[in-house]
Amino acid sequence: MDEARARDVLTAAGLGGGATLIAFGENAVFGVGGLVAKVGREESLLPRAERELAVAGWLAESGVRAVRAAEPKPRLVDGHPVTLWDRLPDAVRPAGPEDLAAVLRQIHALPAPPFALPPRDLLGGVERWLRLAGDAIDPADAAYLRARRDGYAAEVAALTPHLPPGPIHGDALPRNVHVGPDGPVLVDLETVSDDLREHDLVVMALARDRYGLPAEDYEAFATAYGWDVRDWDGCPVLRGARETASCAWVAQHAPANPGALAEFRRRVASLRTGDRAMRWHPF
């Protein structure tokens, strides 16, 4: 799915007029008047869209400030799940590491919801992303990532956590916190899971090591949360698994975006050579 296809889906849903692209990653995200529309890449993502809407309702009932659904169920339009959300006011400033830590502390204090949350299947998307990449990537690179995925899957399953498991966000980065006039709001709920709380913390550790997050920002995050996941002996395993997933994630954009292909190759090369310090570019 490219932007043109996503716009066709919006039009078929009666939402195409004046839609403005906000982001294009796992979903195409558009502003449509006072709403935000998320268009999923394929029909197999419909259950995830249904769960994301259920999560939004649960967080509202739990008093956690998060995005609110404008419709309680997703639409399936031409084979693509479409969800509608209330549009947030403009941000007053970028979210900082302390904002993220505060929201995570709220999520991590919650008991399980009244519906089942899946485990954080960190590596589950690898096969789909490689399939979407198709012939745009080297088959040897795809095979390498599949083998790496399989190895880390076994290691992740054997981890002993430091924190009590429970609800997590699943993709805990400052970009998924929107700071509006009334304070921080959590967005992008599609990876909310029930799993090791360390999943949410290793994301920022990887941002420090791979994406150039300043060390002082990472320290501010760890201090605000109250614990540094790097002190846990399972951190290198979760980091390696997330690097594998992050590398494969970029691959899905490679067929239509030369920049994505270049970044994919850069990431694979650093994994193959064991270069843990090579900076990756956010995409």
C-alpha positions in Angstrom: 0.0 0.0 0.0 1.3 3.4 -0.9 -0.2 6.9 -0.2 -2.3 6.9 -3.3 -3.9 3.5 -2.4 -4.6 4.7 1.1 -6.3 7.8 -0.3 -8.4 5.6 -2.5 -9.5 3.7 0.6 -10.4 6.9 2.4 -12.4 8.0 -0.6 -14.3 4.7 -0.7 -15.0 5.2 3.0 -16.5 8.6 2.3 -13.5 10.3 4.1 -11.4 11.5 1.2 -12.3 15.2 1.0 -9.4 17.4 2.3 -7.5 14.5 3.9 -4.0 15.5 5.0 -1.3 12.9 5.4 0.1 13.0 9.0 2.3 9.8 9.0 2.9 6.8 6.9 4.4 3.8 8.7 2.5 0.6 9.8 -0.6 2.6 8.8 -1.3 5.6 6.7 -2.6 8.3 9.1 -4.6 11.2 7.8 -6.2 14.2 9.3 -9.8 14.6 8.1 -11.4 17.6 9.7 -11.7 17.0 13.4 -10.9 13.4 13.0 -7.8 11.2 12.4 -8.2 8.2 10.1 -5.8 5.3 10.2 -5.7 3.0 7.2 -4.1 -0.4 7.7 -2.0 -2.1 5.1 -4.0 -5.3 4.7 -7.1 -7.2 6.0 -5.1 -9.4 8.3 -4.6 -6.4 10.6 -8.3 -6.1 11.3 -8.1 -7.9 14.7 -5.3 -5.6 15.7 -7.5 -2.6 14.8 -10.4 -4.0 16.8 -8.1 -4.5 19.8 -6.7 -1.0 19.6 -10.1 0.5 19.8 -10.9 -1.8 22.8 -7.7 -0.6 24.5 -8.6 3.0 24.0 -11.9 2.5 25.8 -10.2 0.6 28.6 -7.6 3.4 29.1 -10.4 6.0 29.2 -12.2 4.0 31.9 -8.9 3.6 33.8 -8.2 7.4 33.8 -5.2 7.2 31.6 -5.0 10.1 29.2 -4.8 8.6 25.7 -6.3 9.1 22.3 -10.0 8.5 22.1 -11.8 6.5 19.4 -14.4 8.4 17.3 -16.1 5.1 16.3 -16.2 1.9 18.5 -15.5 -0.5 15.7 -13.1 -0.5 12.7 -14.4 -0.4 9.1 -13.2 -2.8 6.5 -12.9 -0.9 3.3 -11.6 -2.6 0.1 -9.6 -5.0 2.2 -8.1 -2.4 4.5 -9.1 -1.8 8.2 -9.9 1.9 8.8 -10.3 3.3 12.3 -11.4 6.8 13.3 -10.1 8.9 16.2 -10.8 12.2 17.8 -8.2 14.7 16.6 -6.0 16.1 19.4 -5.3 19.8 19.8 -2.0 21.0 18.4 1.0 20.1 20.5 2.4 22.9 22.7 5.9 21.3 22.8 7.6 18.1 21.8 7.3 15.3 24.3 10.4 14.8 26.5 11.8 11.6 28.2 10.1 12.5 31.5 6.7 12.8 29.8 7.1 9.3 28.4 8.3 7.9 31.7 5.3 9.4 33.6 2.8 7.8 31.1 4.6 4.4 31.3 4.4 4.5 35.1 0.6 4.9 34.7 0.3 2.0 32.2 2.6 -0.2 34.2 0.5 0.4 37.4 -2.7 -0.9 35.7 -4.2 -4.4 36.3 -5.1 -6.5 33.3 -8.1 -5.2 31.3 -11.4 -7.1 31.2 -10.5 -8.5 27.8 -7.4 -10.5 26.7 -4.3 -8.7 25.7 -1.8 -10.6 23.6 1.9 -11.0 24.6 4.2 -8.5 22.9 5.0 -10.4 19.7 8.0 -8.2 19.0 9.2 -10.5 16.2 5.9 -11.5 14.8 5.8 -8.8 12.1 9.2 -9.8 10.6 7.8 -12.2 8.1 5.0 -9.8 7.0 7.5 -7.0 6.5 9.9 -9.1 4.6 7.0 -10.3 2.4 5.9 -6.8 1.7 9.5 -5.9 0.8 9.5 -8.6 -1.9 12.2 -8.5 -4.5 13.3 -5.0 -3.5 15.7 -6.5 -0.9 18.5 -9.1 -1.2 17.1 -12.6 -0.5 20.3 -13.3 1.6 19.4 -10.3 3.8 15.9 -11.6 4.3 17.2 -15.1 5.2 19.6 -13.6 7.6 16.9 -11.7 9.4 14.6 -14.8 9.6 17.4 -16.8 11.2 18.2 -14.0 13.6 14.5 -13.7 14.4 14.2 -17.4 15.2 17.3 -17.3 17.5 16.1 -14.3 19.5 12.5 -15.7 19.8 13.8 -18.6 21.8 16.0 -16.3 24.0 13.2 -13.8 24.7 10.9 -16.7 25.7 13.5 -17.8 28.3 14.0 -14.4 30.0 13.4 -13.9 33.7 12.0 -10.4 34.3 13.0 -7.9 36.9 9.7 -6.1 37.0 6.3 -7.8 37.4 4.7 -8.5 34.0 1.5 -6.8 32.9 0.1 -4.2 30.5 2.6 -2.4 28.4 2.5 0.1 25.6 4.8 -1.9 23.3 6.4 0.9 21.3 7.4 3.4 24.0 9.0 6.4 22.4 8.5 10.1 23.0 6.9 10.4 19.5 4.0 8.3 20.8 3.3 10.9 23.5 1.5 14.1 22.4 1.8 17.1 24.7 -1.3 19.3 24.3 -2.7 22.2 26.3 -3.8 19.8 29.0 -0.6 17.7 29.2 0.7 14.5 27.8 -1.6 12.1 25.9 -0.6 8.6 24.9 -1.1 7.8 21.2 -0.6 4.8 18.9 -2.2 2.0 20.9 -1.9 -0.9 18.5 1.0 -2.6 20.3 -0.5 -2.5 23.8 0.2 -5.9 25.2 0.5 -8.0 28.4 4.1 -8.9 28.8 7.4 -8.0 30.3 7.4 -4.3 31.4 11.1 -4.3 30.3 9.8 -4.2 26.7 8.8 -0.6 27.2 12.1 0.4 28.7 14.5 -1.2 26.3 13.1 1.0 23.5 14.7 4.1 25.0 18.0 2.3 25.7 18.1 1.4 22.0 17.3 5.0 21.1 20.3 6.0 23.0 22.6 3.4 21.5 21.4 3.4 17.9 19.5 6.6 17.1 21.6 9.2 18.9 19.3 10.0 21.8 21.5 12.2 24.1 22.8 10.4 27.1 21.4 13.1 29.4 17.9 12.5 27.9 18.2 8.8 28.5 19.3 9.4 32.1 16.3 11.7 32.6 14.0 9.0 31.4 15.5 6.3 33.6 15.5 8.6 36.6 11.8 9.6 36.1 10.8 6.0 35.6 12.8 4.9 38.6 14.9 2.1 37.2 17.5 1.7 34.4 16.7 -1.4 32.3 20.4 -1.6 31.3 21.1 -2.9 34.8 19.0 -6.0 34.0 20.9 -9.0 32.5 18.1 -9.6 30.0 18.5 -6.2 28.3 20.9 -7.3 25.6 18.5 -10.0 24.5 15.5 -7.6 24.2 17.7 -5.1 22.5 18.8 -7.6 19.9 15.3 -8.8 19.3 14.1 -5.2 18.8 16.9 -4.4 16.5 15.9 -7.4 14.4 12.3 -6.2 14.2 13.3 -2.6 13.5 15.5 -3.6 10.7 12.8 -5.8 9.1 10.2 -3.0 9.6 12.1 -0.7 7.3 12.1 -3.3 4.6 8.3 -3.0 3.9 9.0 0.6 2.6 11.9 -0.4 0.3 9.8 -1.1 -2.8 8.6 2.5 -3.1 11.3 4.4 -1.2 15.0 4.4 -2.1 15.8 6.0 1.2 14.2 3.1 3.0 16.1 0.6 1.0 19.4 2.4 1.8 18.5 2.5 5.5 17.6 -1.2 5.4 20.9 -2.1 3.9 22.7 0.1 6.5 20.9 -1.6 9.4 21.5 -5.2 8.1 25.2 -4.4 7.5 25.6 -3.2 11.1 23.9 -6.4 12.4 26.0 -8.7 10.3 29.3 -7.1 11.4 28.2 -6.7 15.0 28.7 -3.0 14.9 26.6 -2.0 17.9 27.7 1.7 17.7 26.6 2.4 14.0 23.9 5.1 14.1 20.6 4.2 12.5 18.4 6.9 11.0 14.8 7.2 12.2 12.4 6.4 9.5 
